[in-house]
Amino acid sequence: MWKLFNQTDPAKQAWYYGQVRLLTEDLKDHAAWQEYSKYLTILFQGGEDETD
């Protein structure tokens, strides 16, 4: 069963975690959300978040 949850396509992973960021954007004033957003940018765009 767990093999079904093994997504290896980076584009699909970026989409999924980007949607999580988008749907939780009302939490953007919290440090945890900001850190999540920063690391998504680093991981999927290959650079630092421009808002830092």
PATORVEX-554705 format. One record per residue: z, x, y of N, C-alpha, C in turn; residue number from 1. Coordinates in steps of 0.1 Angstrom, whole numbers, padded with zeros to 4 digits, always signed. Example, Ala and Ser with C-alpha at 12.3 -4.5 7.8 and 13.67 -1.06 7.14 Angstrom:
<recs>
    n_zz    n_xx    n_yy   ca_zz   ca_xx   ca_yy    c_zz    c_xx    c_yy   pos
   +0078   +0132   -0057   +0078   +0123   -0045   +0078   +0132   -0033     1
   +0071   +0128   -0022   +0071   +0137   -0011   +0079   +0129   +0000     2
</recs>
This chain:
<recs>
    n_zz    n_xx    n_yy   ca_zz   ca_xx   ca_yy    c_zz    c_xx    c_yy   pos
   +0000   +0008   -0012   +0000   +0000   +0000   +0000   +0009   +0013     1
   +0008   +0020   +0013   +0009   +0028   +0025   -0004   +0035   +0029     2
   -0014   +0036   +0019   -0026   +0042   +0022   -0034   +0034   +0033     3
   -0031   +0021   +0033   -0038   +0012   +0043   -0034   +0015   +0057     4
   -0022   +0022   +0059   -0017   +0025   +0072   -0020   +0039   +0077     5
   -0029   +0046   +0070   -0032   +0060   +0073   -0045   +0061   +0081     6
   -0044   +0058   +0094   -0056   +0059   +0103   -0057   +0074   +0107     7
   -0069   +0079   +0104   -0071   +0093   +0108   -0081   +0095   +0119     8
   -0087   +0084   +0124   -0097   +0085   +0135   -0090   +0086   +0148     9
   -0091   +0098   +0155   -0084   +0100   +0168   -0087   +0089   +0178    10
   -0100   +0084   +0178   -0104   +0074   +0188   -0096   +0061   +0186    11
   -0094   +0057   +0173   -0087   +0045   +0170   -0072   +0047   +0173    12
   -0067   +0059   +0170   -0053   +0061   +0173   -0051   +0061   +0189    13
   -0060   +0067   +0196   -0059   +0066   +0211   -0059   +0052   +0216    14
   -0068   +0044   +0210   -0069   +0030   +0214   -0056   +0023   +0212    15
   -0051   +0024   +0200   -0038   +0017   +0196   -0027   +0021   +0205    16
   -0024   +0034   +0207   -0013   +0038   +0215   -0015   +0035   +0230    17
   -0028   +0035   +0234   -0031   +0032   +0247   -0028   +0017   +0250    18
   -0031   +0009   +0240   -0028   -0006   +0241   -0013   -0008   +0242    19
   -0005   +0000   +0234   +0010   -0001   +0235   +0014   +0002   +0249    20
   +0008   +0013   +0255   +0012   +0017   +0269   +0008   +0006   +0279    21
   -0004   +0000   +0277   -0008   -0010   +0286   +0001   -0023   +0285    22
   +0005   -0027   +0273   +0013   -0039   +0271   +0027   -0037   +0275    23
   +0032   -0025   +0276   +0046   -0022   +0280   +0046   -0016   +0295    24
   +0036   -0018   +0302   +0035   -0012   +0316   +0045   -0017   +0325    25
   +0051   -0029   +0322   +0062   -0034   +0331   +0074   -0026   +0330    26
   +0075   -0016   +0320   +0086   -0007   +0319   +0084   +0006   +0325    27
   +0073   +0007   +0333   +0069   +0020   +0338   +0079   +0027   +0347    28
   +0090   +0020   +0352   +0100   +0027   +0360   +0111   +0034   +0351    29
   +0110   +0032   +0338   +0119   +0038   +0329   +0115   +0052   +0324    30
   +0124   +0061   +0323   +0120   +0075   +0319   +0114   +0076   +0305    31
   +0118   +0067   +0296   +0112   +0068   +0282   +0097   +0064   +0283    32
   +0094   +0053   +0291   +0080   +0049   +0292   +0072   +0060   +0298    33
   +0077   +0066   +0309   +0070   +0077   +0316   +0067   +0088   +0307    34
   +0077   +0092   +0298   +0075   +0103   +0289   +0065   +0099   +0278    35
   +0065   +0087   +0273   +0055   +0082   +0264   +0041   +0083   +0270    36
   +0040   +0078   +0282   +0027   +0079   +0289   +0022   +0093   +0291    37
   +0031   +0102   +0295   +0027   +0116   +0297   +0022   +0122   +0284    38
   +0029   +0120   +0273   +0025   +0126   +0261   +0012   +0120   +0255    39
   +0010   +0107   +0258   -0003   +0101   +0254   -0014   +0108   +0261    40
   -0012   +0110   +0274   -0023   +0117   +0282   -0025   +0131   +0276    41
   -0015   +0138   +0274   -0016   +0152   +0269   -0023   +0152   +0255    42
   -0019   +0143   +0246   -0024   +0143   +0233   -0038   +0138   +0232    43
   -0042   +0128   +0239   -0055   +0122   +0237   -0065   +0126   +0248    44
   -0061   +0131   +0259   -0070   +0135   +0269   -0070   +0150   +0271    45
   -0061   +0157   +0264   -0061   +0171   +0264   -0057   +0178   +0277    46
   -0048   +0171   +0284   -0043   +0177   +0297   -0031   +0170   +0302    47
   -0026   +0175   +0312   -0014   +0170   +0319   -0017   +0157   +0326    48
   -0008   +0148   +0327   -0009   +0136   +0334   -0010   +0139   +0349    49
   -0020   +0133   +0356   -0023   +0136   +0370   -0012   +0131   +0379    50
   -0004   +0122   +0375   +0007   +0116   +0383   +0019   +0125   +0384    51
   +0020   +0136   +0377   +0032   +0144   +0377   +0032   +0153   +0390    52
</recs>
